Amino acid sequence: MGTLSRLDAFDRRLFQVLTRREQALIDRGMKTLTTTANRSVLWLSIGALLALTGGDRGRRAALRGLLAISLTSTLVNLPLKYIARRQRPARRRGDRPPVLPIPGSFSFPSGHSASAFAFTTAIAREDPRLLLFVLPLAGAVAYSRVHLRVHYPFDVLAGAAIGTGVGLSANALIRAGRDWRDARTPAPVAERAQTNRVALITSPNAGRAKEKLERARKALAEAGLQVVEEFSVEEISRLDEIIKRSDRPLIAVAAGGDGTVGAVSNAVVGTSAVLGVLPLGTSNDFARSLDLPMRIEHAARLLAVGKVSTIDAGRLLQDGKAPHHFVHAATAGLNVNFARLATRADLRHRLGRLTYAAAGVLALRERPTFDCELTFEDGIRTRRLEQLSVINTPVVGGALGLKVPGADPTSRSLQLLLIEHLPIRRLVRSAINNLLGRPRLVRGVTLWAVKRVTVSPDKPMDVALDGEICGKIPATFEVVPDGLRVITRARYGVDA
């Protein structure tokens, strides 16, 4: 017996187990629920309610849900059902009368399940809080198709998987369309960078930078930007010399991940140059925080027509050393161990996009704590910590889109995040709360808005700035209000 035959046999046995008992009351409830989902009426009604009562965010969620349902219905009901051509569950002698008429279409995959999960995934990407209400409803609709004997379990599971994938794709399509529009919607001339001259700073270790760099060069040229200098981030000291000797404005373009952005920003703060970002890294948390396009061509076009916005930076002050600036976050403790692993060239080469996941697992194997004295303007506090972060921009976790509450690069303050030694389950719960749009802090996690703080651990420790290890504590962290000029979307700061 082949693999498909064994799966089919298992699916049929599971179907018999799930449907062998007659439950009249539940049958009626399942019939009512599944009937409301016919032709996606249930989901379209929820979408209409969101559009009418949810403001701009509700309207965006409704649009995403409608697009996801349209794509899913077209995919499932036309090619997929006719490719699989699986027959509906057959009635057996002695079966109770069917609660629903058996549909005349093929069984695999379940269209109801696909539409339910497509809609749920799409609207949750706009507002994760909606999952609390819509996900159980989608699951109930999917189960109703098995309970009412019109689909096998694998039909429903396949439909749910397809719907989830299409829901994610619908969001990607909308994002791509918005990026395309915004990259071609120029800011007023007076708000743009008054130059087309670019210094391109690259990173050989950022994600698939080698594959993307040629695309970036081509996109910059097509956008009318002239690359007058190009060099690696390892030669970042050259940028200061270039800016000083330039008699015209310059866009310093960081073509890499957060480490490259941080290094270029450190050189740009307080100068006449403007920061531009081509997100070629793995996480690109800074670019995501400013809602910059992730597609290279859109990001390059934005550099030519976008708005020059002013944002805050952070600054690290160490005795006897020059100040060092950061734009995303400064971290000490657990995250430094993660940074050591995540920036290893051999791991990046072998693991690619899985590097961060592997680095996270390895870093969590050892979680040493340290005693720390924190000196604020109003006094001194002590903590025993596993992780300390000083955060300027909100997004962490790359595409997961986790956000630090209160972090805003225009707030003229930094967020000091303190994490004590916690069970892994509490950290996971905190992350899930964040994904669901409920960024409540769990016990053992503290978050304070600060303008300046001196951090004194019980022994000297490495500190990572924007993901790169480049300093030590004891040291002082402070905000640099309006310290950096960066090219953003024309509407940045208007409807953020």
Beta strands, then each sheet from edge to edge (+ up, - down):
strand 1: 197-202
strand 2: 226-232
strand 3: 251-256
strand 4: 274-279
strand 5: 307-317
strand 6: 324-326
strand 7: 329-333
strand 8: 370-376
strand 9: 379-385
strand 10: 387-391
strand 11: 395-396
strand 12: 402-403
strand 13: 414-419
strand 14: 445-450
strand 15: 452-457
strand 16: 461-465
strand 17: 468-473
strand 18: 475-488
sheet 1: 2+ 1+ 3+ 4+
sheet 2: 6+ 5- 18+ 15- 8+ 9-
sheet 3: 14+ 13- 10+ 7- 16+ 17-
sheet 4: 11+ 12-
end
